[in-house]
Amino acid sequence: METIDPDFDKKLQTVIGKTEQYIAESVTAEGTGLAVRDAHAKGYGLVKGEIEILDQLPAEYAQGIYATPGRHGALVRFSNGSPHTGADARLGRAIGLALKVFDIDGPTLLEDEPDSGTFDYLLINAPVFFCNTVDHYLFIQELFLDAPKYFAEGAPGRHRFYREFVTGKGTLAQDEWAWEEFLAFLKVQQRAMVNVLLSTYWTMGAVRHGDYIAKVRLAPDPAFAAAVVHRSIDVTAAEEMFRPALIAELRDRPYAFDLQVQLCADLELMPVKDLTVEWPEQLSPFVTVAKLRFPQQDIFDEGTLMKMDALSFTPWRVPAAHVPLGEIMRARKDVYRHSSLQRHRLNGQERQEPRSADEVLP
């Protein structure tokens, strides 16, 4: 199921070092006066919601936290996937949805906060991801951090970015060039520019689902999606487009997503270790196990942006029944922890898991 590089720990320390260096430099480099995340640096809004775990699920889906029907408070951070801030037009098409669910029983997989009572999912608006190993992570991280410099050069810089992605900045033998990863990157960059409420969001990597292996996604509830007025996003129209569109929708009406699980039915065709492969729904459909509902609310207050960026999200803030799988998911455990610790320290923010959504957004 998983193949871990024997030099994983050594390479991981290199990734952590580069991440910490970027976060330290971002205080001045990004122009906000604050340290930013090394990915998903720009948040579009923090939304209060509720997760309802459905009753009478089939046994194979009623696993882990989904074995007990009920309602839980939730917070959602919508963000751009870029490590940079600034105008929406310069940040790319990868959009993230980070979900935090409250009042979850049992210890998490984070040794320094086992009793937080919270459960996180980190999802993006594409069913594939463009990085499979910590080796790839090393050069892709560098490329993304320097992406504005490449693309500021126009076509020559763009072509150089593509060439260095495929060749691993010259580190990969020709028969190991990262073609699948590059094609996955292009798929993400071809996502439609739409209101963040209209995208579907995937975990990318696989996770345990109790006795099973799964991928998880949040898909717009069709009835609520049909009512969205501010639908397409033209990032050339103004510096800020995604956030105002999200604010306008939630100010006028409630919204809902379906939380869905796709069980692995064939490890060859639905691999854990290759995130560039989209799992075929013909082999295993997504099944709705919960509803994520947003009440009508006003998220315009600038103070909520500070509250949003003080939050910490990690795919490892889950109980053992939902352990993340694969080399990249494994790398995220320590990278995200070190990133969060440094960012909070540099920004003078308390790093403390909230006990409820109302504690953050009264």
Residue pairs with C-beta under 8 A, 6 or more apart in sequence:
1 213
1 267
1 272
1 273
1 325
2 272
2 273
2 325
2 326
2 327
2 330
3 273
3 327
4 327
4 330
5 11
5 133
5 134
5 135
5 327
8 134
8 327
8 330
8 331
11 134
11 135
11 138
12 134
12 331
12 334
12 335
14 138
15 134
15 137
15 138
15 141
15 331
15 335
16 334
16 335
16 338
18 138
18 141
18 142
18 145
19 38
19 141
19 335
19 338
19 339
20 338
20 339
20 342
22 38
22 83
22 145
23 35
23 36
23 37
23 38
23 339
23 342
23 343
23 346
24 35
24 342
24 346
26 34
26 35
26 36
26 38
26 41
27 33
27 34
27 35
27 346
30 36
30 41
30 84
30 85
30 86
31 85
31 86
32 85
34 309
34 346
34 347
35 342
35 343
35 346
35 347
36 42
36 83
36 84
36 85
36 309
36 343
37 83
37 309
37 339
37 343
38 83
38 141
38 145
38 339
39 81
39 82
39 83
39 144
40 79
40 80
40 81
40 82
40 83
40 96
40 98
41 79
41 80
41 82
41 83
41 84
41 85
42 79
42 80
42 82
42 84
42 85
42 86
42 91
43 77
43 78
43 79
43 305
43 308
43 309
44 78
44 79
44 80
44 196
44 242
44 243
44 246
45 77
45 78
45 196
45 243
45 246
45 247
45 250
45 299
45 304
45 308
46 75
46 76
46 77
46 299
46 304
46 305
46 307
46 308
46 311
46 360
46 361
47 75
47 76
47 77
47 78
47 246
47 250
47 294
47 297
47 299
48 73
48 74
48 75
48 294
48 295
48 297
48 357
48 358
48 360
48 361
49 73
49 74
49 75
49 76
49 292
49 293
49 294
49 295
49 357
50 71
50 72
50 73
50 74
50 292
50 293
50 295
51 71
51 72
51 73
51 74
51 101
51 259
51 290
51 291
51 292
51 293
52 70
52 71
52 72
52 290
52 291
52 293
53 65
53 66
53 68
53 69
53 70
53 71
53 72
53 289
53 290
54 69
54 288
54 289
54 290
54 291
55 69
56 69
57 66
57 287
57 289
58 287
60 211
60 212
60 263
61 209
61 261
61 263
61 287
61 289
62 289
63 209
63 210
63 211
63 212
63 321
64 208
64 209
64 210
64 319
64 321
64 322
65 101
65 104
65 119
65 319
65 321
65 322
66 209
66 261
66 289
66 290
67 210
72 101
72 102
72 103
72 104
73 101
73 102
73 103
73 356
73 357
73 358
74 99
74 100
74 101
74 102
74 292
74 357
75 99
75 100
75 311
75 354
75 357
75 360
75 361
76 97
76 98
76 99
76 100
76 292
76 294
77 96
77 97
77 98
77 308
77 311
77 313
78 95
78 96
78 97
78 196
78 242
78 246
79 95
79 96
79 97
79 98
80 88
80 91
80 92
80 94
80 95
80 96
80 242
81 91
81 92
81 94
81 95
81 96
81 124
81 188
82 91
82 92
82 94
82 144
82 147
83 144
83 145
84 90
84 91
84 147
84 148
85 91
86 239
87 235
87 239
87 240
88 233
88 235
88 239
88 240
88 241
88 242
89 235
89 236
89 239
90 148
90 151
92 147
92 189
93 125
93 188
93 189
93 190
93 191
93 192
93 193
94 124
94 125
94 126
94 188
94 189
94 191
95 124
95 125
95 191
95 196
95 199
95 201
95 242
96 122
96 123
96 124
96 125
96 201
97 121
97 123
97 124
97 125
97 196
97 199
97 201
97 218
98 120
98 121
98 122
98 123
98 313
99 120
99 121
99 122
99 123
99 218
99 292
100 118
100 119
100 120
100 311
100 313
101 118
101 119
101 120
101 121
102 117
102 118
102 354
102 355
102 356
102 357
103 117
103 356
104 117
104 118
104 119
104 319
105 117
106 319
106 320
107 114
107 115
107 319
107 320
108 114
108 115
108 116
108 118
108 119
108 316
108 317
108 318
108 319
109 316
109 317
109 318
109 319
109 320
109 323
109 333
110 116
110 314
110 316
110 317
110 337
112 337
113 317
113 353
116 317
116 353
117 353
117 355
118 317
118 353
118 354
119 317
119 318
119 319
119 322
120 313
120 314
120 315
120 317
120 318
121 203
121 216
121 218
121 315
122 203
122 313
122 314
122 315
123 201
123 202
123 203
123 204
123 216
123 217
123 218
124 188
124 201
124 202
124 204
125 188
125 191
125 199
125 200
125 201
125 202
126 184
126 187
126 188
126 191
126 202
126 204
127 202
127 204
127 215
127 217
127 278
127 279
128 184
128 187
128 188
128 204
128 275
128 276
128 277
128 278
129 184
129 204
129 205
129 275
129 276
129 328
130 140
130 181
130 182
130 184
130 185
130 188
130 275
130 276
131 137
131 140
131 181
131 275
131 328
132 181
132 273
132 274
132 275
132 276
132 326
132 327
132 328
133 327
133 328
134 327
134 328
134 331
135 168
136 168
136 178
136 181
137 328
137 331
139 164
139 165
139 168
139 169
139 171
140 165
140 181
142 169
143 150
143 161
143 164
143 165
143 169
147 161
149 157
150 157
150 158
150 160
150 161
151 157
151 158
151 161
153 160
162 182
164 170
165 178
165 181
165 182
165 185
166 177
166 178
166 179
166 182
167 177
167 178
168 176
168 177
168 178
172 178
180 274
180 276
181 276
183 276
184 275
184 276
191 199
192 199
192 232
193 232
193 233
193 234
193 235
194 231
194 232
194 233
195 228
195 230
195 231
195 232
195 233
195 242
195 245
195 246
195 249
196 242
196 245
196 246
197 220
197 224
197 225
197 228
197 246
197 249
197 255
198 220
198 225
198 228
198 231
199 220
200 217
200 218
200 219
200 220
201 217
201 218
202 215
202 216
202 217
203 215
203 216
203 217
203 315
204 215
204 275
205 215
205 272
205 275
205 315
205 324
205 325
205 326
205 328
205 329
206 213
206 214
206 215
206 264
206 272
206 324
206 325
206 326
206 329
207 213
207 214
207 215
207 216
207 315
207 318
207 322
207 323
207 324
207 325
207 329
208 214
208 320
208 321
208 322
208 323
208 324
208 325
209 216
209 261
209 263
209 321
209 322
210 321
212 263
212 264
213 263
213 264
213 267
213 272
213 325
214 261
214 262
214 263
214 264
215 261
215 262
215 264
215 279
216 259
216 260
216 261
216 262
217 259
217 260
217 262
217 286
218 257
218 258
218 259
218 260
218 292
219 257
219 258
219 260
219 286
220 256
220 257
220 258
221 255
221 256
221 257
221 258
221 291
223 256
224 253
224 254
224 255
224 256
227 253
228 249
228 255
229 248
229 249
229 252
230 244
230 245
230 248
230 249
233 241
233 242
233 245
234 241
235 241
235 242
238 244
246 299
247 298
247 299
247 300
249 255
250 294
250 296
250 297
250 298
250 299
251 296
251 297
251 298
251 299
251 300
252 296
253 296
254 293
254 294
254 295
254 296
255 293
255 294
256 291
256 292
256 293
256 294
257 291
257 292
258 288
258 290
258 291
258 292
259 288
259 289
259 290
259 291
259 292
260 286
260 287
260 288
260 289
261 286
261 287
261 289
262 279
262 281
262 284
262 285
262 286
262 287
263 284
263 287
264 270
264 272
264 279
264 284
265 283
265 284
266 283
269 279
269 280
269 283
270 277
270 279
270 280
270 283
270 284
271 277
272 325
272 326
273 326
273 327
275 326
275 328
304 361
307 360
307 361
309 347
309 349
310 344
310 347
310 349
310 350
311 354
311 360
312 340
312 344
312 351
312 353
313 336
314 332
314 333
314 336
314 337
314 340
315 324
315 329
315 332
315 333
315 336
316 324
316 332
316 333
316 336
316 337
317 353
318 324
324 330
324 332
324 333
340 351
341 351
343 349
344 350
344 351
354 360
